[in-house]
Amino acid sequence: MRALTYTFLLLAALVSSCSDLEDLQVDPNRATQTHPALLLTNIEAITFNYIDIGASLASRQLAFTDGASGEQYYNWQRAGFGRYNTLRQIVKMDQEAERLNLINYRALALFLKSVQILELTKVFGDVPYTEALQAEEGVFSPAYDTQEQIYLKVLADLEEANSMLNASNGVITGDIIYEGEITKWKKLINSFTLRVLMSMSKKGGATGTQVVNRFNTIVSNPATYPIFESNQDNASLKFLDLVGNRYPFFNSNSLKTAYYMEESFVNLLKNLSDPRLFVFADRTPDAVDSNIPATDFAAYDGLDGSAPLATNTNRVVAGEVSKVNLRYYDSPVNEASNLLSYAEVEFILAEAAARGWISATAKDHYDNGVRASFQFFGVAGANAYLLGAGAYNPANGIRQIVTQKYINFFMNGGWEGFYNNLRTGFPVFSVSGGGVLNDQLVPKRWMYPQNELLYNKQNVEAAIQRQYATDNINGEMWLLKN
């Protein structure tokens, strides 16, 4: 009997010890639940930052002279899956919103997830989505969704997000983009949907029909699907002169000394007599020495982004090249970062009209886009420009529209200008200067992360095989196929 009692006590002690051990795994000072507003602010700060200097190099708007930039010379390798870290936070925000029955936050989560997964799939092609971020459920090697599946899921999620958002579902706090204005969020979601649909312009058949019909439905029903109407609707992350909130390249010595305007971009603006050049760039040292006015197009020049590094550095030393305008590294506030701008939406509508997707006049939307772009950059003379070299010509409509959208993306919009080039071929990027690698081809994607080949080999190799046969930067993803 004594032995039995001893055994019982020993078992009780062991159970108690295990319980105590489990308790030690919980940090009482670390919250396991929170209000989604406390997550939203940081998620927005990350998601809406669309300023990417590498995109400016790859898109032939800037050139770099402190080394052979991989983006500039198309020596692309592997990219990363870092956006899944932000997606993880969005999923957590959604879980907290569901726990508290905060429907408007759940709608924002659908939009924010859509933005992040689209940026991932445009980089690689197929990526994990349905099974991604499910380690708590024991999914450590997620399967890859096809790019088509991802796009269709995003379109469904954006539709749902628009329908969920309603002022009766409570206020949105922690919002540094629209300060909780429901109508502005609905405008963004529907305008962003137009961007997604236009990015699918190469798709035909049933998918192409669905794309055009959905585009038309949004444009034809502004009461249900409001879209951007002015620059006041821009989806902008505004910078402040506060530590941690300043313009990303404020006080950047590298931007000040190693980045210069790209020649084909400068020549494009010169040929159009486009005064936005005067706020994008500074005069060349030669022009300054010769007292050429800042409003004279002769005062500006650029480097050929495809030329060998030595050729470009020699031109810099000779004083022949323009730097970016000093405000990009001298102003802590400078311009807001646009995830999506009214100007871009007007150019999307212009392209849709030119393609016959909607019953509208392409010229009207083109003109609206140009005016909005001039206004955003604080440049006067849009009306004169639209009567002169910038006038819309239907015979060259889509090229003009996409080119104007490209100009509007200067030091803004992330990689969207580059992706538009992959989709349309406009504008033509210089590859003939002798410095470009990749057999003088513009790459169409990045290779998958090395970690995927190590830890999720079976799924990533299946994705590579069904898309490209081999993991290479010239592989053509579903989105770019006719």
Phi, psi and omega per residue, in radians:
M1 nan -0.777 3.095
R2 -1.035 -0.710 3.128
A3 -1.103 -0.704 -3.131
L4 -1.131 -0.740 3.121
T5 -1.091 -0.743 3.121
Y6 -1.050 -0.752 3.136
T7 -1.084 -0.742 -3.139
F8 -1.085 -0.776 3.136
L9 -1.112 -0.672 3.119
L10 -1.108 -0.757 3.114
L11 -1.115 -0.711 3.118
A12 -1.083 -0.708 3.126
A13 -1.127 -0.708 3.130
L14 -1.117 -0.770 3.111
V15 -1.067 -0.746 3.126
S16 -1.095 -0.694 3.133
S17 -1.135 -0.724 3.126
C18 -1.096 -0.734 3.131
S19 -1.087 -0.761 3.116
D20 -1.086 -0.658 -3.137
L21 -1.135 -0.704 3.116
E22 -1.143 -0.670 3.118
D23 -1.070 -0.580 -3.121
L24 -1.201 -0.301 3.138
Q25 -1.357 -0.229 -3.111
V26 -1.747 2.103 3.117
D27 -1.480 1.922 -3.093
P28 -1.166 -0.258 -3.141
N29 -1.661 -0.017 -3.127
R30 -1.974 2.137 -3.082
A31 -1.206 2.429 3.047
T32 -1.840 -0.160 3.075
Q33 -2.368 2.642 3.141
T34 -2.768 3.003 3.036
H35 -1.457 2.395 -3.100
P36 -1.034 -0.417 3.114
A37 -1.056 -0.564 -3.112
L38 -1.261 -0.340 3.062
L39 -1.627 -0.547 -3.015
L40 -1.039 -0.772 -3.032
T41 -0.988 -0.890 -3.112
N42 -1.187 -0.657 3.098
I43 -1.047 -0.753 3.109
E44 -1.123 -0.745 -3.125
A45 -1.039 -0.603 3.113
I46 -1.381 -0.842 -3.010
T47 -1.192 -0.608 -3.053
F48 -1.592 0.048 3.091
N49 -1.497 1.694 -3.078
Y50 -1.885 0.514 3.092
I51 -1.779 1.999 -3.039
D52 -2.409 1.919 -3.073
I53 -1.165 -0.532 3.093
G54 -1.092 -0.637 3.098
A55 -1.126 -0.648 3.122
S56 -1.148 -0.583 3.091
L57 -1.261 -0.837 -3.115
A58 -1.141 -0.505 -3.092
S59 -1.600 0.168 3.062
R60 1.054 0.772 3.000
Q61 -1.943 -0.498 3.066
L62 -2.273 2.847 3.033
A63 -2.345 2.588 -3.066
F64 -1.980 2.474 -3.050
T65 -2.170 0.055 3.132
D66 -1.636 0.244 -3.131
G67 2.798 3.040 -3.139
A68 -1.519 1.703 -3.100
S69 -1.210 2.279 3.097
G70 -1.105 -0.670 3.111
E71 -1.113 -0.762 -3.083
Q72 -1.202 -0.718 -3.058
Y73 -1.721 0.185 3.045
Y74 1.026 0.598 3.040
N75 -1.630 1.101 -3.015
W76 -1.436 2.593 3.127
Q77 -2.235 -2.130 -3.111
R78 -1.729 2.490 3.013
A79 -1.851 3.089 -3.062
G80 -1.965 2.966 3.127
F81 -1.795 0.513 -3.064
G82 -1.017 -0.482 -3.113
R83 -1.119 -0.354 3.086
Y84 -1.146 -0.420 3.065
N85 -1.120 -0.728 3.082
T86 -1.223 -0.705 3.080
L87 -1.013 -0.650 3.123
R88 -1.065 -0.708 3.118
Q89 -1.201 -0.636 3.116
I90 -1.153 -0.729 3.096
V91 -1.050 -0.750 3.116
K92 -1.106 -0.725 3.095
M93 -1.043 -0.743 3.121
D94 -1.112 -0.719 3.121
Q95 -1.086 -0.742 3.126
E96 -1.184 -0.662 3.092
A97 -1.135 -0.660 3.089
E98 -1.154 -0.743 -3.141
R99 -1.035 -0.678 -3.086
L100 -1.681 0.054 -3.136
N101 0.993 0.792 3.107
L102 -1.761 1.571 -2.945
I103 -1.148 -0.655 -3.106
N104 -1.112 -0.631 3.087
Y105 -1.181 -0.576 3.094
R106 -1.165 -0.632 3.075
A107 -1.120 -0.762 3.109
L108 -1.109 -0.634 3.108
A109 -1.087 -0.707 3.101
L110 -1.062 -0.750 3.123
F111 -1.143 -0.852 -3.076
L112 -1.115 -0.679 3.055
K113 -1.091 -0.679 -3.137
S114 -1.100 -0.749 3.124
V115 -1.053 -0.835 -3.060
Q116 -1.178 -0.754 -3.093
I117 -1.244 -0.564 3.087
L118 -1.150 -0.710 3.108
E119 -1.096 -0.628 3.095
L120 -1.179 -0.814 -3.065
T121 -1.243 -0.485 3.096
K122 -1.254 -0.383 3.099
V123 -1.390 -0.766 -2.971
F124 -1.957 -0.601 -2.905
G125 1.920 -2.218 3.085
D126 -1.129 2.391 3.073
V127 -2.526 2.811 3.071
P128 -1.147 2.395 3.061
Y129 -2.509 -1.050 -3.102
T130 -1.013 -0.739 -3.117
E131 -1.727 0.044 -3.115
A132 -1.257 2.666 3.033
L133 1.057 0.639 3.133
Q134 -2.114 0.597 3.132
A135 -1.088 -0.572 3.126
E136 -1.141 -0.406 3.080
E137 -1.653 0.107 3.076
G138 1.557 0.216 3.118
V139 -1.684 1.758 -3.096
F140 -1.814 -0.231 3.131
S141 -2.262 1.372 -3.026
P142 -1.210 2.499 3.039
A143 -1.250 2.772 -3.137
Y144 -1.644 2.223 2.983
D145 -1.356 2.584 3.033
T146 -1.246 2.730 3.121
Q147 -1.071 -0.639 3.103
E148 -1.074 -0.792 3.114
Q149 -1.042 -0.727 -3.129
I150 -1.108 -0.801 -3.128
Y151 -1.114 -0.726 3.131
L152 -1.176 -0.649 3.085
K153 -1.146 -0.743 3.119
V154 -1.067 -0.791 3.140
L155 -1.070 -0.692 3.095
A156 -1.153 -0.721 -3.135
D157 -1.160 -0.676 3.125
L158 -1.175 -0.665 3.060
E159 -1.062 -0.794 -3.137
E160 -1.147 -0.702 -3.138
A161 -1.067 -0.764 3.124
N162 -1.065 -0.734 -3.116
S163 -1.267 -0.497 -3.117
M164 -1.328 -0.598 -3.054
L165 -1.163 2.172 -3.126
N166 -2.784 2.413 -3.119
A167 -1.059 -0.474 -3.135
S168 -1.234 -0.204 -3.138
N169 -1.557 0.220 3.065
G170 1.760 2.885 -3.103
V171 -1.420 2.725 3.062
I172 -1.883 2.065 3.058
T173 -1.956 2.929 -3.092
G174 1.350 0.181 -3.055
D175 -1.673 1.912 -3.115
I176 -1.646 0.053 -3.140
I177 -1.702 -0.959 -3.073
Y178 -2.129 0.120 3.124
E179 0.903 0.666 3.021
G180 1.418 0.162 -3.132
E181 -1.295 1.940 -3.058
I182 -1.074 -0.767 -3.089
T183 -1.084 -0.699 3.132
K184 -1.156 -0.657 3.087
W185 -1.139 -0.684 3.103
K186 -1.128 -0.691 3.087
K187 -1.055 -0.758 -3.142
L188 -1.112 -0.824 -3.091
I189 -1.043 -0.764 -3.114
N190 -1.309 -0.633 3.079
S191 -1.161 -0.705 3.088
F192 -1.113 -0.640 3.079
T193 -1.053 -0.674 3.084
L194 -1.078 -0.691 3.088
R195 -1.082 -0.801 -3.135
V196 -1.041 -0.784 -3.123
L197 -1.126 -0.728 3.128
M198 -1.152 -0.566 3.111
S199 -1.145 -0.265 3.129
M200 -1.727 0.345 -3.016
S201 -1.102 -0.355 -3.121
K202 -1.453 -0.137 -3.099
K203 -1.441 2.344 3.118
G204 -1.970 -2.812 3.082
G205 1.080 -2.589 -3.100
A206 -1.103 -0.668 3.130
T207 -1.128 -0.773 3.124
G208 -1.079 -0.688 3.106
T209 -1.124 -0.731 3.109
Q210 -1.084 -0.703 3.131
V211 -1.062 -0.883 -3.100
V212 -1.122 -0.754 -3.132
N213 -1.105 -0.734 3.140
R214 -1.158 -0.724 3.107
F215 -1.017 -0.838 -3.123
N216 -1.098 -0.681 3.141
T217 -1.064 -0.745 -3.138
I218 -1.149 -0.844 -3.072
V219 -1.163 -0.560 -3.060
S220 -1.479 -0.141 -3.064
N221 -2.291 1.215 -3.059
P222 -1.132 -0.419 3.125
A223 -1.171 -0.707 3.125
T224 -1.491 -0.634 -3.067
Y225 -2.174 1.254 3.099
P226 -1.127 2.544 3.090
I227 -2.251 3.041 -3.107
F228 -0.986 2.465 3.138
E229 -2.164 -0.226 3.130
S230 -2.885 3.062 3.093
N231 -1.119 -0.299 3.090
Q232 -1.171 -0.308 3.138
D233 -1.597 -0.105 -3.076
N234 -0.854 2.405 3.078
A235 -1.471 1.443 -2.913
S236 -2.003 2.374 2.924
L237 -1.665 1.902 -3.096
K238 -1.521 2.446 -3.129
F239 -1.689 2.629 -3.110
L240 -2.229 2.687 3.124
D241 -1.436 1.098 3.113
L242 -2.354 2.574 3.136
V243 -0.984 2.240 3.140
G244 1.511 -0.083 -3.094
N245 -2.193 0.162 -3.059
R246 -1.477 2.879 3.090
Y247 -0.936 2.371 -2.987
P248 -0.972 -0.493 -3.085
F249 -1.893 0.290 3.051
F250 -1.072 2.253 -3.134
N251 1.106 0.413 3.106
S252 -1.394 1.918 3.115
N253 -1.159 -0.579 3.124
S254 -1.107 -0.818 3.130
L255 -1.105 -0.589 -3.108
K256 -1.255 -0.563 -2.979
T257 -2.013 -0.299 -2.987
A258 -2.135 -0.088 -3.125
Y259 -1.974 2.315 -3.112
Y260 -2.305 2.808 3.101
M261 -1.130 2.562 3.124
E262 -1.569 2.454 -2.978
E263 -1.062 -0.833 -3.080
S264 -1.142 -0.573 3.108
F265 -1.214 -0.781 3.095
V266 -1.067 -0.760 -3.131
N267 -1.149 -0.617 3.068
L268 -1.025 -0.829 -3.134
L269 -1.186 -0.649 3.090
K270 -1.111 -0.801 -3.107
N271 -1.100 -0.481 3.112
L272 -1.613 0.024 -3.023
S273 0.838 0.845 -3.010
D274 -1.587 1.965 -3.065
P275 -1.247 -0.109 3.038
R276 -1.104 -0.383 3.079
L277 -0.980 -0.614 -3.061
F278 -1.216 -0.363 3.092
V279 -1.818 -0.177 3.052
F280 -1.479 -0.582 -2.932
A281 -2.314 2.853 2.970
D282 -1.808 2.782 3.102
R283 -1.115 2.702 3.044
T284 -1.196 2.688 3.060
P285 -0.967 -0.661 3.102
D286 -1.052 -0.738 -3.133
A287 -1.159 -0.664 3.097
V288 -1.112 -0.800 3.136
D289 -1.099 -0.544 -3.110
S290 -1.593 0.070 3.126
N291 1.029 0.586 3.051
I292 -1.314 2.249 -3.060
P293 -1.078 2.674 3.134
A294 -1.165 -0.300 3.126
T295 -1.674 0.224 3.097
D296 -1.817 2.136 -3.100
F297 -1.069 -0.396 3.121
A298 -1.176 -0.224 -3.093
A299 -1.431 0.011 -3.014
Y300 -2.207 2.522 3.068
D301 -2.743 2.922 -3.098
G302 -2.449 3.082 3.086
L303 -1.702 2.574 3.017
D304 -1.310 1.973 -3.097
G305 -1.082 -0.307 -3.141
S306 -1.718 -0.043 -3.118
A307 -1.345 2.718 3.091
P308 -1.022 2.635 -3.086
L309 -1.003 -0.743 -3.104
A310 -1.080 -0.686 3.118
T311 -1.069 -0.768 -3.111
N312 -1.220 -0.723 3.139
T313 -1.131 -0.587 3.087
N314 -1.123 -0.676 3.125
R315 -1.203 -0.621 3.090
V316 -1.108 -0.828 3.140
V317 -1.043 -0.591 -3.127
A318 -1.338 -0.080 3.084
G319 1.362 0.434 -3.013
E320 -1.694 0.003 -2.905
V321 -2.197 2.525 3.124
S322 -1.531 2.395 2.923
K323 -1.440 2.980 2.974
V324 -1.165 2.737 3.123
N325 -0.999 2.420 -3.016
L326 -1.056 -0.357 -3.121
R327 -1.093 -0.434 -3.106
Y328 -1.223 -0.375 3.071
Y329 -2.128 -0.047 -3.068
D330 -1.902 -0.274 -3.104
S331 -1.878 2.218 3.114
P332 -1.251 -0.310 -3.098
V333 -1.835 -0.937 3.119
N334 0.825 -2.387 -3.134
E335 -1.651 2.657 3.014
A336 -1.226 2.708 3.047
S337 -1.548 2.166 -3.102
N338 -1.744 2.004 2.910
L339 -1.173 -0.679 3.082
L340 -2.695 2.370 -3.119
S341 -2.036 2.777 3.061
Y342 -1.054 -0.687 3.119
A343 -1.008 -0.808 -3.138
E344 -1.089 -0.711 3.137
V345 -1.079 -0.723 3.109
E346 -1.120 -0.658 3.090
F347 -1.202 -0.602 3.062
I348 -1.111 -0.761 3.106
L349 -1.134 -0.664 3.105
A350 -1.096 -0.756 3.119
E351 -1.142 -0.694 3.098
A352 -1.068 -0.718 3.110
A353 -1.152 -0.730 3.128
A354 -1.121 -0.531 3.120
R355 -1.476 -0.109 -3.119
G356 1.405 0.308 3.140
W357 -1.306 -0.586 -3.085
I358 -2.291 2.752 3.092
S359 -1.534 1.527 -3.125
A360 -2.694 2.899 3.120
T361 -1.662 2.046 -3.094
A362 -0.998 -0.677 -3.104
K363 -1.054 -0.717 -3.101
D364 -1.083 -0.795 -3.138
H365 -1.228 -0.647 3.064
Y366 -1.037 -0.846 3.132
D367 -1.062 -0.743 3.119
N368 -1.062 -0.711 3.140
G369 -1.122 -0.756 3.129
V370 -1.110 -0.803 3.142
R371 -1.062 -0.738 3.140
A372 -1.117 -0.670 3.119
S373 -1.147 -0.798 3.096
F374 -1.019 -0.760 -3.124
Q375 -1.118 -0.757 -3.125
F376 -1.052 -0.724 -3.108
F377 -1.499 0.027 3.096
G378 1.216 0.644 -3.087
V379 -1.979 2.333 3.102
A380 -1.556 2.905 2.999
G381 1.673 0.335 -3.106
A382 -1.123 -0.709 -3.094
N383 -1.136 -0.726 3.101
A384 -1.143 -0.678 3.113
Y385 -1.058 -0.728 -3.103
L386 -1.297 -0.229 3.042
L387 -1.681 -0.174 -3.102
G388 -1.960 -2.203 -3.040
A389 -1.153 -0.382 -3.136
G390 -1.577 0.115 -3.087
A391 -1.127 2.492 -3.118
Y392 -1.291 2.353 3.112
N393 -2.174 1.915 -3.079
P394 -0.970 -0.516 -3.130
A395 -1.162 -0.350 -3.111
N396 -2.211 0.507 -2.885
G397 -1.034 -0.985 -3.042
I398 -1.125 -0.683 3.088
R399 -1.030 -0.801 -3.135
Q400 -1.118 -0.764 -3.100
I401 -1.085 -0.862 -3.105
V402 -1.165 -0.606 3.119
T403 -1.163 -0.724 3.100
Q404 -1.156 -0.639 3.071
K405 -1.097 -0.705 3.115
Y406 -1.075 -0.771 3.105
I407 -1.060 -0.725 -3.109
N408 -1.130 -0.347 -3.131
F409 -1.485 0.119 -3.081
F410 -1.032 2.164 -3.131
M411 0.923 0.542 -3.119
N412 -2.804 2.874 3.045
G413 1.391 0.101 3.104
G414 1.031 -2.334 -3.088
W415 -1.623 0.172 -3.039
E416 -1.090 -0.658 3.094
G417 -1.100 -0.677 3.105
F418 -1.158 -0.760 3.139
Y419 -1.131 -0.589 3.063
N420 -1.130 -0.626 3.076
N421 -1.130 -0.749 3.113
L422 -1.060 -0.616 -3.106
R423 -1.339 -0.689 -2.987
T424 -1.986 -0.376 -3.040
G425 1.496 0.047 -3.098
F426 -2.015 2.497 -0.313
P427 -1.269 2.964 -3.139
V428 -1.337 2.220 3.133
F429 -1.563 2.366 -3.129
S430 -1.175 2.236 3.094
V431 -2.337 0.108 -2.978
S432 -1.797 0.210 -3.050
G433 -1.435 -0.076 3.085
G434 1.685 -0.199 -3.138
G435 -1.761 -0.248 -3.057
V436 -1.268 2.388 3.057
L437 -1.662 -2.829 3.118
N438 1.031 0.645 3.097
D439 0.947 0.616 3.122
Q440 1.021 0.585 3.078
L441 -1.912 2.539 3.009
V442 -1.421 2.097 -3.103
P443 -1.103 2.723 -3.119
K444 -1.950 -0.117 -3.120
R445 -2.949 3.088 2.993
W446 -1.939 2.753 3.075
M447 -1.357 2.752 -3.099
Y448 -1.191 2.700 -3.135
P449 -1.074 2.573 3.124
Q450 -1.056 -0.627 -3.131
N451 -1.059 -0.564 3.107
E452 -1.163 -0.653 3.114
L453 -1.208 -0.405 3.124
L454 -1.526 -0.738 -2.955
Y455 -1.956 -0.218 3.138
N456 -2.406 0.725 -2.952
K457 -1.007 -0.819 -3.051
Q458 -1.064 -0.776 -3.091
N459 -1.265 -0.711 -3.134
V460 -1.214 -0.657 3.117
E461 -1.171 -0.601 3.069
A462 -1.139 -0.695 3.122
A463 -1.147 -0.735 3.112
I464 -1.083 -0.794 -3.070
Q465 -1.107 -0.754 -3.079
R466 -1.307 -0.318 -3.132
Q467 -1.757 -0.877 -2.886
Y468 -2.226 -0.152 -3.006
A469 1.303 -0.904 3.048
T470 -2.247 2.697 -3.118
D471 -1.417 1.660 -3.087
N472 -2.384 2.748 -3.019
I473 -1.352 -0.130 3.115
N474 -1.792 0.085 3.115
G475 -1.114 2.467 -3.089
E476 -1.721 1.971 -3.118
M477 -1.340 2.904 -3.097
W478 -0.907 -0.729 -3.067
L479 -1.052 -0.503 -3.062
L480 -1.686 -0.015 3.137
K481 -1.587 2.475 3.084
N482 -1.273 nan nan
